Structure formats: structure tokens, C-alpha cells
Amino acid sequence: EVLEHLDDPTVVLNYVKENLRPGGLFISTVPNGFGPRELLMTKPQQFLQKNGMGDGLLTIKRALGYGHGTVQSSNPDLEHVQFFSKARIVGLHREAGFRLLKFGHGEFISSVFPYSIFSKRSESLQKLDNKVSDLLPSFLSSGFYMSFALE
């Protein structure tokens, strides 16, 4: 989950294309830029931070047991500058010369407050949420998991 942080994600896709061995597999994951996690958490948080309310939000999050970062990174500046739909992210990979092998959904609402208070403490709730996400249309998924091969 890097592409959503880049002004020009094609730079990374082209690098992978140039360095992937023949027969290699490229696994790419991104948040659904219009799914529950981004619409209900990321975008409102970014709005609050840009409007001088980030410290208050961080205080509330810490009081609820949340840190200032993610599992992937402790970097406090995790701003998303790209918000991908399924069509856009798959198209971006295709334009870079990749062929989609498999497309999957991430969670539905496991990381959306207030459900996240419970789901982050319960592996069974997280598994249930992922099973629900697999049954829903892509636009309701909070994340996209994809595998690609070179054309």
C-alpha cells in the first residue's frame, strides 16, 4: 500500500516492470479510494488535519487506544494523494504493461470507527468482515488486492 501516497504511481509500476523477472508475479494492494474506510475515516481525518484539528483528533484516537500510524508504517504523515477506483487501479497497471491475474477484496468495515474498536481486538470479527467483503460488490470493499504478470 504505497501507490496511494504517490503523486505519480506510474514511476513505481514502471520500476517493477523493468525489474520483474520473467514469469515473476507482482502483488499490488491499495485502499479502495471510494470505499467505507476512505470515505468514513481517511478523508475526514485528512480534512481535520488540514484545518488545524489534527492534534485534537490524535488525542481522541490515543484515548481510544489507537496510535498515530499504521501496521505498515509509524510515519505520522500517511496522507493519501490518490484515491483509486477498481477500474482506475487495474487500468493503471494495464497501461504499465501488466496483465491482471486475480482481483480480491480487502475488508469491509473492520477499520471503520466505531466497529474498529472491537474488530482490532478480535480476529474472528476481522475474518467475518473479510468474508462479508468477498460477497459484496467491489465498491463496498475497503481495499483491493491484485496479482499481475507482465504482458
N, C-alpha and C positions, 0 to 999 in steps of 0.2 A: 504494500500500500504506500506507494511513493508517487505515482503519476498524478494524483490529485493535488499534490503540493508543488507541482512544477508549472512554470509559465509556458514551457514548450515541452510537453511529454514526448514528442516525436524524437527528441535528442536521445532519450533513454531507449526507446524502441529501436532506433537505428543502431545504437551501440550493441544492443542484444543481437540484432540481426547480423551484424558484422562479426560477432564473436561466438555465436552459437555453432557448435559442431554439427556436421551433417548428421541427421537423424535425431538431433537434440530436441528437447521439449522445453517450451517456455511457459512457465506458470505465472499468471498475472492476476492480481486481486486489486479491486478498487471498491470504495463505497458507492452505492447507488446514489448519485447526486440529487435524486428527487425522491428517495425512499424515506421511510419513517425516521431513521437515525439522523440523516442530514437535515430534513425539514423541521424536526422537533427538537434536535439537540445542537448540531453543528452550526447551522445558520443563525439561530437565536444567540448562541454563545458568541459567535463572531460579531454579531450586531452589538451586543452588550460591551464586548471588549473595545470595539471601535468607538463607542460612545462613552468611554470613561467609566464603565461599570464593571470592568473585568475583575478588579480586586474584591469587590463585594460578592461577585459570583464565585470566585475562588474560595472565599471564606465560607460561604454556604456549602460548597462542594466538599471542602475538608471536614466540616462539621457532620456531613452525612457519610463520611468515610471514603470519599473519592480523592485521588491525588491530582496533581497538575501535570498530566501527561497521559500516555497510554502504555499498553503492554509492549508495543513496538518501540516506543521512544519516551525518554524522560524530558525531551526538549519542550520547554513551555510554549514555543511558537509552532503550533501544529496547524496553522491556518490552511484551509483548503482554498485553492485558487481555481481549481477545475471541478465541475460538477457534472459527472458523466451519466448519461442515459445508457441503456443496454445497446441501442443502435449506434450511439456515438463511440463508445469504447471499443466495440467489436470492429466498427468501421475504421477507427484509428489504427488498430492492429493490422487490419487487412491492407490499408494504404501503405503500411510499412513493410508489407510482404509476408505476413503471417496468415496461416490457414487455421481457422477455429476447429479444434478437435472436440472440446467439451465445454459446456457452459453450465454453471451451477449458481445457486443462490446461497447467500450468507444468511445470517439471522433475520428474523422479522422485527421483534421489538426488545430483544434481550438487553440492548444497551440504551434503551429509551427510558428516561426517568418518568415515573417512579418505579416502573417494573424492574429496572436495572438494580435497584436496591436489593431485591430478592434474588434475581437471576444470577447476579455476580457471586452469590453465596451458595448457589445450588446448581450443581452440574446437571441434575435431572431436568430442571426448568430450562437450562440452556439447550439441552438435547431436544426437549419438546418444542422449543421455539424454532430450532433448525428444521425439525420435521414439518412444522406448520409452514415455514418459509418455502420448503420444497414443493408444497401443494398450491401455493399462491402464485399469481402472475408475477413476472419479473419486477414490475414497477412497485410492488409492495415489499420487495426484499430490501434489506438494509445494505447488502453487499453483493458483489459479483465475483465469482471465482471462475477463471478460464484457463484452459490449456491450449497452446498453439504449437504448430510446427511451421517451418519455413515452407513457402510455396515452392 
